[in-house]
Structure formats: C-alpha cells, structure tokens
C-alpha cells in the first residue's frame, strides 16, 4: 500500500498563478519538492515560463527546448549536456578560462553565504575580463543565505554586489532568497530563482496519507519489532506504509538558530537517547510515537489503549518534509 501525496490541483495552480511573474525563474531540482521535476517543468511551461533552473546537469531535461540554468557550478570534470539551451553557472576564474568558447554563462559572485562564487575583489581580474569576450555572457548570479533577519541584509548585499558586477559588464542579475516585491530595489533586469515559495507556498493544497497495513493489540511490557523493545503500556501496534526509503524518519541536522530552537533540539535529543521518537503519522489529531525506528518501507507505531485504532486499509495523515520525501504516488485531485 502506498504513501500518497494528494494535491488539490485547483488550489495549487491558483497559488502558482498568483505567485509567478516573468521575473521569476522556477526551480525544479532534487526530488522536485516532493511533486517531481517532470511535473514542475510542465507546470512552469503552463505558467508561461520559458526559462527554468535545475540543480545539476543530470537534471537537465533531455528534450527541453526552453532555456535551462544549471545551479551547480560548471567544473571541467563534469559530464555536461551540449544543448544550446543550457546556461552554465561559473564560479571560479580558472573555469572561465576552461569552459568551451561560446558557452552560455552566468558568472556567480560570492556572497556572504560563502558557498560558491568569484570574490568581489576579483571581478576586474584579467582572467575574467578576457573570458567575457569568449563566452556568451548571460548575467551575474547571486545566491544568498536564509534565516531570520536575512531579507533586508540580502537586499543590501545584492545592491552592492550588483553595482560592482555591472560596473565590469552590464547584464541581468539572477538572485535567490530575496522577496519578489524587493527586486526593484536591486535594480532593473533582475531575475528571481524561486523553488520552495513557488511550489510549496500554499501547504493547504497538500495532504499526505499513509495506509494502515496491520493492527495488533499489545500489553504493557510485551516485546515488538526488530529490536524487541518493550511497549510502555496497553494498546495497539500499527504498521503503516512509509519508511526510510520514502524519507520517513530521516532528518537534516537542525539549524537551531534561536534559543527556542536549541531548547527543542535538546529536548528531542533527550527523548532520542531514551529510545522515544515522535513519528510524523497523525491519528485522532495527534502525532504518534514510533514503536521503533522506521523500517525501509513501513513504520511501526504505538497507539495507547485510550485511542480506538484505525482499521487495516484506512489511511492516516503524515506530516513530512517535502524536499526529503519520495512518494509512491502523487495524486492530482
């Protein structure tokens, strides 16, 4: 039985239409924000977008006639599609010299994120100036950090870097993590790469459901699962669809940027150390405890005797991180 993502297609597309405008470049990368890259690319075309951004060269759609920006910087050891619609990101002076002449190129300028990019002090380097005459220059790329208080700082940094870059060669400025309504503050001809805010901006359009595969009554102290842990009380063990192969129970490291977030992380760590982990599965309005760590394609949950168990074949809600979850099926309802 599958783990299914149900999408209210009318509500979702209303959100897409109200969010997208010609200055926005839709991003389709990774697992396609849970929806899948092919569907996102089709929705981008339906919106009117004729340029999309993907994460890696492997994600470039082979049959696309529209422009495709690859966000991972070009490196000489990568296998690179040869299509004329591919726009490369170059983030090192040495690669500006190595990339084939005539390639379509966005030059990435290093921001406070410090991930990729040519430093602002290197923008007038002879290697860069000479390379501008051998490539098809598409503009300057700026990738900013996320987080509380980042918006105003990102806009100010974008203004400064855009001014410095355009003093070297006028061109479009491609940015991320800047509010769409702030693009005019950066200048003219600014394009915004948008992924999460576009595709997942209205979470109410999404509903994830897992199927109940088995229900077993248990008594306090009985052992269950691979690890034969004792249950903490009378109740039921539910076996539901959705496991580590789907991304259930897998988490990225916490950012813990605030005192509250650190407190939550500490509390969660204490529970984990005690062998207790709250699952993303919701029954009768509450998230339920894993009976043990999730299996590859299913999870075992403990439901106390005070709660009536669902029947085999019923479905239950799941609260997941869409960018790390692989669904068995995406249903456009």
Secondary structure as UniProt FT lines:
FT   STRAND          4..7
FT   HELIX           9..19
FT   TURN            22..23
FT   STRAND          24..27
FT   TURN            30..31
FT   HELIX           32..34
FT   HELIX           37..47
FT   STRAND          51..54
FT   HELIX           57..59
FT   TURN            62..63
FT   STRAND          67..70
FT   TURN            76..77
FT   TURN            84..85
FT   STRAND          86..90
FT   HELIX           93..98
FT   TURN            101..102
FT   STRAND          104..109
FT   TURN            112..113
FT   HELIX           120..122
FT   TURN            123..124
FT   HELIX           126..131
FT   TURN            132..134
FT   STRAND          136..143
FT   TURN            148..149
FT   HELIX           150..168
FT   STRAND          173..176
FT   HELIX           180..182
FT   HELIX           183..186
FT   STRAND          190..194
FT   HELIX           196..199
FT   HELIX           203..205
FT   STRAND          206..218
FT   TURN            220..221
FT   STRAND          223..224
FT   TURN            225..228
FT   STRAND          229..230
FT   STRAND          235..241
FT   HELIX           244..246
FT   TURN            247..249
FT   HELIX           259..273
FT   TURN            274..275
FT   STRAND          278..283
FT   TURN            284..285
FT   STRAND          286..290
FT   STRAND          298..304
FT   TURN            305..306
FT   TURN            312..313
FT   STRAND          315..318
FT   HELIX           322..324
FT   STRAND          329..332
//
